[in-house]
Amino acid sequence: MESGQFGSYRIESLIGRGGMGEVYRAWDTEHERTVALKVLSEHLAADRGYRERFRREAHAAARLNEPHVVPIHRYGEIDGRLFLDMRLVQGDDVATVLHREGRMAPERAVSLVSQVAQALDAAHADGLVHRDVKPSNVLLTGSGDGEFAYLVDFGIARSTADAQGPSLTMTGAALGSFDYMAPERFLERPVDRRVDVYALACVLFECLTGRRPFPREGLAAQMFAHVNTPVDRPSTLVPGLPAGLDAVIAQGMAKDPAARQATAGELAAQARAALRAGPARTEVVVPQLPPHPVQRPAPQTVGFTAPSGGGGWSGPPPGWTGGGTGPGWGAPPPPAPSRTSPALVAALVATVVVAVLVVVVVVATRGGDGGDVVATSGSATATTTSAGPTTTTAASTTSTPGTTSSPATTGPAGGDDALLDRLPADFDPADCEENSLPGDGADAAVRCSAAISGPVPRSGNFYGYPDTDTLQEAFRGDVDRQGLTEMDSLADCATARGWIDYAGQDGERAGSVACFVNADGDGVVAWTQEDARAEGFVFISDGETRLAELFDWWNDPAKSDFQAG
């Protein structure tokens, strides 16, 4: 049906052909408009069960009112053929763009994935699972900052109620494209929206690297890889990519659906956070050897494929919970190892370390909007003997009556001019006042009102320390009291609770950062900056929904960096 009449539609040209039918450019004579007309294969209409499901799901898809979903004007059956009448969108699909231009800049890749995530979240909220998210089903229009992404081809979408079983057509061919198919679909297990999250992570991987996640020959090899093989880290394939994107994709492509991001929007938010982290805010990572290069074979897909020549077609701290009533912290991971020279490694072989654990009860007052926190933690006394000088760090011991939220003792006021001079640039010293010392070795403390760029952060508390050892010990104590665990990626800070070391522009460790929501529901980002010997706590209301905003602020060194002391 390259031309001619199809009901009230005058066929003008073929846009694409796939296993389920064809897509045509057509003129709707009844409504006098050009449309994209998808006409399904005749054998599908002959299947009564499929025909009923098609009508039901087409009706659901037509209800979607999301800018990144191509609108469906009409659907039905003409001359024994099922059809979808959709808006015609002029543009190239992502597969064509990648073939023509190669991998995308991270900013562009994350932007289009975020737009597709909006479409998927809208579909999932309406009970639809797309099941065929892939580059050729994402259309792009516009350019630069105005580039707009559409998710197309809901032709094989199924409701979550219908998705609890094998996802095979009557001919036995899997619906969707093997290159982007979640493991549970190969295993014919029940599926839900997380198969779309998996596929979206695959699309992000391909946009960033220019190759499919598992470039394997043959269906059997594809199945084995998706079910058993961990995906390569994109940063090992493309030097300079934010390392945080590795963790985002690894989670999105987890073999166990329960380990993936819960929604497409969550994956997109983590990707944006990883992107914003950039080279100035990256976690300290251990380099791994890149995988052996693999020649890319032709992809195996079932469904719509564009004809040669491309072309478009129709077209979405944690404050502190636990011990205290104000900002507090959590579970102690061991301190990150510092970089060592061969000579130092040799000296450490002769090191004898004797650690004596003592119970330390800490009563800390962080003041300001954070409130008070009382917690109990362990500390240690360590004596080190090596080729260098011997150092001894003694643990302090303070008692406190029970678990009251008020401190048993109040530290002296801190806040000397030296700390005010080191404040992050986005805080005006004139809007700050002296605060009580927390009793963790800090020698200066101030609390400040809203940042200059406001309204984020709402407020901040800052502490100065005499040396980096005391600073690190204070941070570890905070982490201990709050029960925080080490995060896999700096990008997790926008949506999770935990801590991680971060690196400066030179790639070396600059300090540690923690994110969480406190007992009052405030979002908190706390961090140390070792060259300034300082620790900061910044706060935002409605932490469960706005923690990412606070992390965005911290992630801009021009606003959050202390002045080196």
C-alpha positions in Angstrom: 0.0 0.0 0.0 2.6 2.5 -1.1 -0.2 4.9 -2.3 -3.9 5.0 -2.8 -6.8 5.3 -0.4 -7.3 3.7 3.1 -10.7 4.6 4.3 -10.7 8.4 4.7 -6.9 8.6 4.4 -5.0 9.2 1.2 -1.7 7.5 1.4 1.2 9.7 0.3 4.4 7.8 1.1 5.9 5.1 3.3 7.8 6.2 6.3 8.7 2.9 7.9 8.0 -0.8 7.9 8.5 -3.3 10.7 7.3 -6.7 11.9 4.0 -5.3 13.1 3.0 -3.2 10.1 3.8 0.0 8.2 3.8 3.7 9.0 2.7 6.0 6.2 2.5 9.7 5.7 -1.2 10.3 4.9 -3.7 13.0 4.3 -6.8 12.8 6.5 -9.5 14.0 4.1 -12.1 14.1 6.8 -10.1 16.5 9.1 -7.9 18.0 6.3 -4.6 17.4 8.0 -1.4 15.4 7.3 -0.9 12.5 9.8 1.3 9.6 10.5 -0.8 6.5 9.9 0.3 3.2 11.4 -1.4 0.2 9.7 -0.9 -3.1 11.5 -0.4 -6.4 9.6 -3.5 -8.3 8.6 -2.8 -11.3 10.7 -2.9 -9.3 13.9 -6.5 -8.2 13.3 -7.4 -11.9 12.8 -6.4 -12.6 16.4 -9.5 -11.7 18.4 -7.6 -11.4 21.7 -5.0 -9.1 20.2 -7.7 -7.0 18.5 -9.5 -6.4 21.8 -6.2 -5.6 23.6 -5.2 -3.2 20.8 -8.4 -1.3 21.2 -8.1 -1.1 24.9 -4.4 0.0 24.9 -4.9 2.4 22.0 -7.7 4.0 24.0 -5.4 4.3 27.0 -2.5 5.7 24.9 -4.8 8.2 23.3 -5.7 9.5 26.7 -2.1 10.4 27.5 -1.7 14.1 27.7 2.1 14.6 28.0 4.1 16.8 25.7 6.7 14.2 24.9 4.2 11.6 23.8 3.0 11.8 20.2 -0.7 12.3 20.3 -3.0 9.6 18.9 -5.9 11.2 17.0 -7.9 8.1 16.2 -7.6 4.3 16.1 -9.8 1.5 14.9 -10.2 -0.9 12.0 -10.6 -0.3 8.3 -11.0 -3.2 5.8 -9.8 -5.7 8.3 -6.7 -3.7 9.2 -6.1 -2.1 12.6 -4.7 1.4 12.4 -3.5 4.3 14.5 -3.8 7.9 13.3 -1.0 10.0 15.0 0.4 13.5 14.7 3.2 13.6 12.1 6.4 14.9 13.6 9.1 16.0 11.2 12.5 15.0 12.6 15.2 12.3 12.9 15.1 9.4 15.3 18.0 9.0 17.7 19.2 5.9 16.0 19.7 7.9 12.8 21.4 10.8 14.6 23.8 8.4 16.3 24.6 6.7 13.0 25.2 10.0 11.3 26.9 12.0 14.1 28.3 9.4 16.5 27.9 9.5 20.3 26.3 12.5 21.9 27.6 15.1 24.3 26.6 14.1 27.9 24.4 17.1 28.3 22.4 16.3 25.1 22.1 12.6 26.0 20.8 13.3 29.5 18.4 16.0 28.2 16.7 13.7 25.7 16.6 10.8 28.2 15.0 13.2 30.8 12.3 14.1 28.2 11.6 10.4 27.4 11.4 9.7 31.1 8.6 12.2 31.4 6.7 10.4 28.7 7.3 7.0 30.4 6.2 8.2 33.8 3.0 9.6 32.3 2.3 6.2 30.6 3.2 4.2 33.7 0.9 6.4 35.8 -1.9 5.4 33.4 -1.1 1.7 33.7 0.8 1.4 30.4 4.2 -0.3 29.8 5.8 0.8 26.5 8.0 -2.3 26.2 9.9 -1.0 23.1 12.0 2.0 24.3 14.9 2.2 21.9 16.7 5.0 19.9 14.7 4.5 16.8 11.5 5.1 18.8 12.7 8.5 20.1 12.2 11.4 17.6 14.1 14.7 17.8 12.9 18.0 16.6 14.6 21.4 16.9 18.2 21.9 17.7 20.5 23.1 20.5 18.8 24.1 23.6 15.5 23.9 21.8 15.8 20.2 20.9 12.6 18.3 21.8 12.2 14.6 22.2 9.1 12.5 21.5 8.6 8.9 22.5 6.7 7.1 19.7 5.3 3.7 18.8 3.0 2.7 21.7 1.8 0.1 19.2 3.0 -2.8 21.4 2.3 -1.1 24.7 0.4 -3.3 27.2 -1.3 -2.4 30.5 0.3 -3.6 33.6 -2.7 -5.9 34.1 -2.0 -7.6 30.8 1.7 -7.8 31.3 1.8 -10.6 33.8 2.9 -13.3 31.4 4.9 -14.2 28.3 5.6 -11.2 26.1 5.5 -13.1 22.8 3.4 -12.5 19.7 1.4 -15.4 18.2 4.2 -15.9 15.8 6.6 -16.5 18.7 8.7 -13.3 18.1 9.5 -11.2 21.1 7.9 -7.8 21.1 10.5 -5.1 21.2 14.2 -5.0 20.4 16.6 -7.5 21.8 19.4 -4.9 22.3 17.3 -3.0 24.9 15.3 -5.9 26.4 15.3 -6.4 30.2 16.3 -9.9 31.5 12.9 -10.7 32.8 11.4 -10.4 29.3 13.9 -13.0 27.9 12.9 -15.3 30.8 9.2 -14.7 30.2 8.6 -13.5 33.7 6.0 -11.0 34.8 6.9 -7.5 33.7 6.1 -4.0 34.9 7.3 -0.4 34.3 10.8 -1.4 35.3 11.4 -3.0 31.9 11.1 0.5 30.5 13.5 1.8 33.1 16.0 -0.9 31.9 15.5 0.0 28.3 15.9 3.8 29.0 19.2 3.0 30.8 20.3 1.1 27.6 19.4 4.2 25.5 21.4 6.5 27.7 24.4 4.1 27.5 24.2 4.1 23.7 23.8 7.9 23.4 26.8 8.4 25.7 29.1 5.8 24.1 27.8 5.5 20.5 27.4 1.7 20.9 24.9 -0.7 22.3 25.3 -2.0 25.8 25.9 -5.6 24.6 27.2 -5.6 21.0 26.7 -9.4 20.5 26.1 -11.5 17.4 22.9 -13.5 17.5 19.9 -13.8 19.7 21.4 -16.4 22.1 24.4 -14.2 22.8 22.1 -11.2 23.4 20.0 -13.1 25.8 23.0 -14.4 27.7 24.5 -11.0 28.0 21.3 -9.2 29.2 20.6 -12.0 31.8 24.2 -12.6 33.0 26.8 -10.0 32.0 27.3 -6.7 33.8 27.3 -3.7 31.5 30.6 -1.9 30.8 31.2 1.4 32.6 30.7 4.2 30.1 33.5 6.2 31.6 36.0 3.5 30.6 34.8 3.7 27.0 34.7 7.5 26.8 37.3 9.3 28.8 36.0 12.4 30.5 32.4 11.2 31.1 31.2 12.0 34.6 31.9 8.9 36.6 28.5 9.3 38.3 26.8 8.2 35.1 28.4 4.8 35.5 26.4 4.1 38.6 23.2 5.5 37.2 23.3 3.1 34.2 24.5 0.2 36.3 21.5 0.6 38.6 19.1 1.1 35.7 20.4 -2.1 34.0 20.4 -4.2 37.2 19.5 -7.8 36.5 17.0 -7.8 39.4 14.1 -5.4 38.7 13.9 -4.5 42.4 17.4 -3.1 42.3 16.6 -0.6 39.5 15.4 2.9 39.9 11.7 2.8 40.8 10.7 5.1 38.0 12.1 6.5 34.7 12.0 10.0 36.3 14.2 8.8 39.2 16.8 7.5 36.7 16.7 10.8 34.8 17.1 12.8 38.0 20.2 10.8 39.0 21.6 11.3 35.5 21.2 15.0 35.8 22.8 15.0 39.2 25.7 13.0 37.9 26.1 15.4 35.0 26.0 18.5 37.2 28.7 16.9 39.4 31.0 17.3 36.4 34.8 17.2 36.7 34.8 19.5 39.7 32.7 17.3 41.9 33.4 13.6 41.3 33.7 10.7 43.6 37.2 9.3 44.2 37.2 6.1 42.1 39.6 3.3 41.6 40.4 3.0 37.8 39.6 -0.3 36.1 40.9 -1.7 32.9 38.7 -0.9 29.9 37.0 -3.9 28.2 38.3 -5.4 25.0 36.8 -3.6 22.0 34.0 -5.5 20.3 33.0 -5.0 16.7 29.4 -3.7 16.5 27.1 -6.1 14.5 23.9 -5.0 13.0 21.2 -4.7 15.7 18.4 -7.3 15.9 15.0 -5.7 16.4 11.3 -6.5 16.1 9.0 -3.7 15.3 9.3 -0.4 13.5 12.5 0.3 11.6 13.0 3.3 9.4 13.6 2.8 5.7 17.0 3.6 4.3 17.6 7.3 4.2 16.3 7.9 7.7 13.5 10.5 7.9 11.1 11.3 10.7 7.6 10.3 11.5 4.8 11.1 13.9 5.4 12.7 16.6 7.8 13.0 27.5 20.3 15.8 55.0 18.1 13.8 54.9 18.6 16.0 58.1 19.2 13.9 60.8 17.0 11.0 61.6 17.7 8.7 64.4 19.4 9.8 67.6 18.5 13.5 67.7 15.9 16.1 67.1 18.0 18.3 64.8 20.8 17.7 62.4 22.7 14.6 63.2 24.3 11.9 61.2 25.0 7.9 60.6 27.0 4.5 60.2 30.7 4.8 59.9 32.5 3.5 56.9 36.2 3.2 57.3 38.1 6.3 56.1 39.1 6.3 52.5 42.8 5.3 52.0 45.0 8.2 51.0 47.3 8.0 48.0 50.7 6.5 49.0 54.1 6.4 47.4 56.1 3.2 47.0 58.4 4.3 49.8 55.5 4.9 52.1 54.0 1.5 51.3 57.3 -0.1 52.2 57.4 1.8 55.5 53.8 0.8 56.3 54.8 -2.9 56.0 56.7 -2.4 59.3 53.8 -0.5 60.9 52.3 -1.9 64.1 48.9 -0.5 65.0 47.2 -1.1 68.3 43.7 0.2 68.5 41.8 0.4 71.8 38.1 1.0 71.3 36.4 3.3 73.9 32.9 4.3 74.2 32.4 8.0 73.6 29.2 9.8 74.4 29.0 13.0 72.3 26.7 15.8 73.0 26.8 18.2 70.0 25.0 21.4 69.5 24.9 22.4 65.8 22.7 25.4 66.5 20.7 27.5 64.0 18.0 25.8 62.0 19.6 22.5 62.6 18.7 22.1 66.3 20.4 19.9 68.8 21.6 16.3 68.5 22.6 13.8 71.1 24.1 10.5 70.1 26.5 7.7 71.2 29.3 6.5 69.1 32.6 4.6 69.3 36.0 6.2 68.8 39.6 4.8 68.9 43.0 5.5 70.2 45.7 4.5 67.7 49.5 4.4 68.0 51.5 4.1 64.8 55.1 3.1 64.6 56.7 3.5 61.2 59.8 4.8 59.5 58.4 8.3 60.2 57.6 10.0 63.5 55.3 8.4 66.0 51.9 10.0 66.5 49.2 9.3 69.1 45.6 10.4 68.8 43.7 10.2 72.1 39.9 9.8 72.2 38.0 12.3 74.4 35.3 11.1 76.8 32.3 13.1 77.8 29.3 11.9 79.7 25.6 12.8 79.2 22.5 12.0 81.1 20.4 9.7 79.0 19.2 10.6 75.6 17.9 14.1 76.1 17.8 16.4 73.1 19.5 19.2 75.0 23.2 19.2 75.6 24.5 18.5 79.0 27.1 21.2 78.6 27.3 24.2 76.3 30.5 24.8 74.4 32.0 28.3 74.2 31.1 30.6 71.4 33.1 30.4 68.3 33.2 32.3 65.1 36.4 34.2 64.7 37.2 36.4 61.7 39.3 33.6 60.1 36.2 31.4 59.7 34.1 34.3 58.4 36.8 35.0 55.8 36.7 31.4 54.7 32.9 31.1 54.2 31.5 29.9 50.9 31.1 32.8 48.5 27.3 32.5 48.5 27.1 33.4 52.2 27.5 37.0 53.4 29.5 37.2 56.6 27.2 40.2 57.6 24.3 37.7 57.7 26.1 35.3 60.1 26.5 35.2 63.8 28.6 33.2 66.3 27.4 29.8 67.2 28.2 27.3 70.0 31.2 25.0 69.5 30.0 21.4 69.0 32.7 19.8 71.2 34.3 17.8 68.5 37.5 19.7 68.2 36.1 22.7 66.2 37.7 26.0 67.1 35.2 28.3 65.3 31.5 28.1 64.6 29.0 30.4 62.9 25.4 30.2 61.7 24.1 32.1 58.7 20.8 33.0 57.2 19.8 32.3 53.6 22.4 32.3 50.8 23.0 35.3 48.7 21.6 33.6 45.6 18.6 32.3 47.8 16.2 30.9 48.5 18.4 27.7 48.4 19.9 27.0 50.9 17.6 28.3 53.6 20.4 28.5 56.1 23.9 27.2 56.9 26.1 26.3 59.8 29.8 26.3 59.4 32.7 25.1 61.5 36.5 25.6 61.5 39.1 23.1 62.7 42.7 23.4 63.6 43.9 20.6 61.2 42.5 18.1 58.7 42.8 15.1 61.1 40.4 16.7 63.5 38.1 17.8 60.7 38.0 14.2 59.3 37.4 12.8 62.8 34.5 15.2 63.3 32.9 14.2 60.0 33.3 10.5 60.7 31.6 11.1 64.1 28.7 12.8 62.4 28.4 9.9 59.9 28.5 7.5 62.8 25.7 9.2 64.8 23.5 9.5 61.8 23.9 5.9 60.6 24.8 6.9 57.0 26.5 4.4 54.7 28.9 5.1 51.8 27.2 5.8 48.5 28.2 4.2 45.2 28.1 7.5 43.3 28.2 11.2 44.0 25.0 11.4 41.9 23.1 9.4 44.6 23.4 12.4 46.8 20.5 14.0 45.0 18.0 11.3 45.8 19.4 9.1 48.6 21.0 9.3 52.0 24.6 8.5 52.6 28.1 9.9 52.2 31.0 9.7 49.8 34.4 11.3 49.2 34.6 13.8 46.4 37.5 15.0 44.3 38.6 18.5 43.2 39.4 19.8 39.8 42.8 18.1 39.9 41.1 14.7 40.5 42.5 14.4 44.0 40.4 13.9 47.1 39.1 17.3 48.3 36.9 16.2 51.2 33.7 14.2 52.0 30.0 15.0 51.5 26.8 13.6 53.0 23.1 14.0 52.0 20.1 13.2 54.1 16.7 14.3 55.4 16.5 15.2 59.1 13.8 14.4 61.7 12.1 17.7 60.9 11.9 16.9 57.2 14.6 19.3 56.2 17.0 18.3 53.5 20.7 18.6 54.6 23.9 18.5 52.7 27.0 18.4 54.9 30.6 18.4 53.6 34.2 18.9 54.5 36.8 20.8 52.5 40.2 19.8 53.7 42.3 22.6 52.2 40.1 25.1 54.2 39.9 22.9 57.3 36.2 23.6 57.4 32.9 21.8 57.5 29.5 23.1 56.4 25.9 22.1 56.8 23.2 23.7 54.6 19.4 23.2 54.9 16.3 23.3 52.8 12.6 22.7 53.7 10.7 19.8 52.3 13.8 17.6 52.0 12.0 14.6 50.7 11.2 16.4 47.5 13.8 19.2 47.4 17.0 17.5 48.4 18.1 17.6 44.7 17.9 21.4 44.7 20.2 21.6 47.7 22.6 19.2 46.1 22.6 21.3 42.9 23.6 24.3 45.0 26.5 22.4 46.7 27.5 21.0 43.3 28.4 24.5 42.1 31.9 25.2 43.5 31.6 28.9 42.8 28.8 29.0 45.4 29.8 26.3 47.9 33.6 26.2 48.0 35.3 27.5 51.2 38.2 29.8 50.8 41.4 27.8 51.4 42.9 28.6 54.8 
